[in-house]
Amino acid sequence: MMNRLHTLAAGLTALTVVAACNKYKTPEFNVDKPGSVTVQEDIDAYPALKTYINRAAHPNFKWGAALGLQEYLDKGVKYRLANKNFDEIVLGYEMKHGAVVQNDGSIDLSKVKTLLETANKAGISVYGHTLMWHANQKATYLNGLLSPMVVTSPAYANDLNLAGLKDKSFTGWNKANPGAGITVADGAGMGTGTQAVKLVATGSSAAATDLQLVSPTINVNKTHKYEVVMYIKSDIAGEGRISFEGLNNNTPQVDWTKSGTATATFTTGISWKEIRFQINDFAGDQIKIRIDLGYKPGVTYSVDINNLYVYDTQGVPAINNLVTGGDFESGVAWGGWGGSSTRGITADGMGVGNKGKAFYVTNPTKTANYWDVQTSYSFASALDNAQAYELSFWIKGTAAGIVRPELQSADYSSNGFGQVAVTTDWKLVTIQTTTTAATRSRLIFSYGEFAGTVYIDDVVLKSTKATGGSTTIVEKTPVEKAAILTGAMDKWMKSMLDVSKPYVKAWDVVNEPMDDGRPYELKTGVGRTLAADEFYWQDYLGKDYAVMAFKQARQFGNASDIHFINDYNLEYNLDKCRGLIEYVKYIESKGAKVDGIGTQMHITITSNKDNIAEMFRLLAATGKQVKISELDIGVGVKTPAATADHYKAQAEMYKYVIDKYFELVPAKQRYGITIWSPLDSPASSSWRAGEPIGIWTETYVRKQAYASVAESLKANTK
């Protein structure tokens, strides 16, 4: 054993000496790199994509990418990737109607402006997406504009004698200047079967008193405040005022419509308008009101009779609403309990008619019993026994369901009003119950049978012995709706383009107009259950909605802006492509100008290549600019299941699309190409969730598609 150890030690000593003499010598053996590493190194060696574009030969070609506004403003990896590889960015959502229009109709473009300024400093252009679409709309606001006008008469006696109008005798009323006629028309007032005073101005009418109707004498308490209420509309744009006899100043400037500004006159149009203001400048104990409508020639005015009021705001109410603050404008919410429910007051503009506030309750899931989730309002004193009570309120929900109101005692005994069906649209509910005990001290709503959020507004509980406080529901006509939406479109377009035009020179003016099943016709929301952010402008404005959009975009933007119409599945359904081209012809026949057609191309590796080529031929034949506006390519499986063969086919399809675009679209018609999802889509994404559709992975590793895109750009722009 000793000899063996000695021999081993001697050998180790010799080896140590040799190693010491050769300590800088590289070991002589080689290991081949894995093929995947070599391929990835080759892909990573490609320069940035936009460097492959020959700008001398293609000075106007735009190579673009879509991303989110905050992703760019954060100036992180996506910001650097976009600036390094692309000429142009487009925001997937944040320049759309739903993103910037608020519930009250105001428009917040502060973030958009910051984005545009940031991109401009980075030397990258922004493509506008999109001005007119049916999705991503502030539908709450738009539907509110079209919702019925809800008019509740004052809860006080009317001190204005309407008898002479209702019987058409005009007893007590003075047609001081009848103009071209002052009459009472049946069925012309607000609501069904109601009356209106028709006042017609002559063709030469020019002064307030050229058309004037004076009321009977109204007795007043000169120490009180009185409110004047009138609802008026006209066949064309009109102007008027209410003046007085018996005030110290009989022609006061008034904030007629609670706009915050007092003016000498108010304007009128085709929709009913509320005129409401208070007076207390009495010279004596009697007054008269004068309806002066002579300012403009040839206008026909309608004044609703049932809701023409002058009343003492400090008088005795004709109706006593037992629910104080039932309009929720004070911001005070009812109490409540149950499950994981929450409740509160909405933001301003979310109440009925898109005005004011509402009360909401969110119950995430249905419960075992309807009473498991409740809200409660306590009365100032218990209700009378054996008395009928009427409960009215407006209600809507995020889904269909049931709620149950009841009048309850402290011992939980109650008188119920029955089930109330909730829909996704505001509706007025008027129901009754009779008390069977003198201890009913609170109003309870039960929500256990409803899953989602319920909104309630304008809650009124009154004894059926009370009078006054009647409600009139005034539906808007199709003509009114079209006029209202034309104004809303005008406001939206002007606001967005005013902020954007220093930076944005090209727009998707109209997005996805054509129907998939009827490719020569427009999409419609009629007969469908719409998402919360869907609003089909064309259902109210007709086929010319796009004509209006293109004209307004030209009016409010830059004269040289490039305006596109954009749609999807044009390569999948060639008739849809043809239908879109026909619609472009229609738009231009109406005097608007369409500069280009965008094809989205959210395709897969198995998409029909012959159809893709034919689509490019059809688009090129229009003579319009052609843009691949939203290109991404799926592989048929989610990212974890994708194989090398999938990625090879994807790279080939990216190259095919770009090659065919350059081959079949003449150079002067090539606006450019936008990659809609540069990175593979995360599993949590709302867009093609979990699909490997990009040319980078989610972790910013270049894919084979990156190389094929680079090679195609290089070959086609040389």
Buried (B, 14 or more C-beta within 10 A) or exposed (E): EEEEEEEEEEEEEEEEEEEEEEEEEEEEEEEEEEEEEEBBEEBEEBEEBBEBBEEEEBEEBBBBBBBBBEBBBEEEEBBEBBBEBBBBBBBBBBBBBBBBBBBBBEBEBEBBBEBBEBBEEBEBBBBBBBBBBBBBBBBBBBBBBBBBBBBBBBBBBBBBBBEBBEEEEBEBBEBBBBBBEBBBEEEBBBBEEBBBBBBBBBEEBEEBBBBBBBBBBBEBBBEEEBBBBBBBBBBEEBBBBBBBBBBEEBBBEBBBBEEEEEEEBBBBBBBBBBBBBEBBEBBEEEBBBBBBBBBBBBBBBBBBBBBBBBBBEEBEBBBBBBBEBBBBBEEEBBEBEBBEBEBBBBEBBBBBBBBBBBBBBBBEEBBEEBBBBBBBBEBEEBBEEEBEBBBBBBBBBBEEBBBBBBBBBEEEEBBBBEBBEBEBEBBBBEBEBEBBBEBBBBBBBBBBBBBBBBBBBBBBBBBEEBEBBBBBBBEBEEEBBBBBBBEBBBBBBBBBBEBBBEBBBBBBBBBBBBBEEEBEEBBEBEEEEBEEBBBBBBBBBBBBBBBBBBBBBBEBBBEEBBBBBBBBBBBBBBEBBBBBBEBBEEBBEEEBEBBBBBBBBBBBBEBEBEBBBBBBBBBBEBEBBBBBBBBBBBBEEBBEEBEEEBBBBBBBBBBBBBBBBBEBBEEEBBBBBBBBBBBBBEEEBEBBEBBBBBBBBBEEEBBBBBBBBBBBBBEBBE
